[in-house]
Amino acid sequence: MRALTLGLSLLLIAVPGRAPAADAQNGETLAKRWCTGCHVVSDEQRKGSDMAPSFAAIASQPNFNEERLAFFLLEPHPKMANMALSRNDTKDLAAYIGQQKRR
């Protein structure tokens, strides 16, 4: 019985599956902690920096892609604070930004 359970467990691990969905709610928490100094991250926020686009503007770009944005957020860039986000955090933040698309 143990061998069967072990075998099934290994099979489940070895079968490529879909990655867990991003958590936009966690992305919102991260955005409010790290991004509000420069970006307008939600409708409730009225002011950010003139140098940084709002999350709505980022999400409304015709070439917006959550996966590319998450990858971009893994690498610090000169005007952005070094947040040292995990891969899951960047996916969550990108999902939240994606929800801010102007309608």
N, C-alpha and C positions, 0 to 999 in steps of 0.2 A: 504494500500500500504506500509506503514511504517513497519507493522508487517511482511509482505512478504520479504521486503528488509532486515530487521533484521534477520529473520529466515534463509534466504539464506547466509547472512554474517556469521552467527554462524555455519552453516553447512560447509562452506568453511574452517573455522578455525578448526573445530572439526575433519574433515577428514584428517587422516594422509597422508601427501604428502611427496614428495621427498624434501630433504633439498636443498637450493640453491647451485648451483655449486660453487666450490672454485674458487677464482680469482688469478690465477698464476701471473698475472701482479702485483697485490698488493704484492704477495709473493716475487717477485723479488725486489720490493722497500724495503720491510722489510729485506730481505737478505742483500742487499747492505748497509742498515743502521746498522744492528745489528751483522752480521755474518762474514764480510770480515776480521776482525781482526784475526780470527783463521782459517776459512774455505775458500777455493777457491770456489766461488759461481757461476762463469760463465767462459766461454772461454776467455773473455777479461782480467780477473784477472790472474796475473802470480804467485803471492806468497801469501801463508797463513801461518799458523803455521805447523810445522812438527808434532805436537801432534794431529791435528784435520784432519779428512778425508775431501776430497773435496766433494762437493755436487754430482758430477758425480759418485764418488766412493760409496757414500751412496745410490744413486738411482740404481746403478748397482748391489747391493747385491741381491742374489737370493731370499731372503725372504723380500725384500722391500715391504712395505705396507703403503700407504699414511695415512690411518686412524690411524694405530698404531703410526706412526711418529708424527702426529698431537697431539695425546694423550700424547706422550712422551714429546713434547715441552711445554705442559701445566705445567709440573712439573720441576722446576729448578734443575739442577744437578751441582755438585761441580765445574766442570771446565767450566761451561757455565754461562755467565752473566744472572742476573735476569732481563729478558726483560718484564715480566708481560704482555704477549700476551693474547688477547682474544681468544675464541674458533675459531671464524672466521679467525683471523690472523694466528693461527696455521694451520688451514686447507689450507689457501692460501699459506703459506710458504711450507707446505708439497707438495702441488700441483706443486709449482715452483721447488722444489727439484726433484720431480718425472720427470719433463721435462728435467732434466740434465743428464738422463741416457746415458751412453756411448753406442754408436751404433757400 
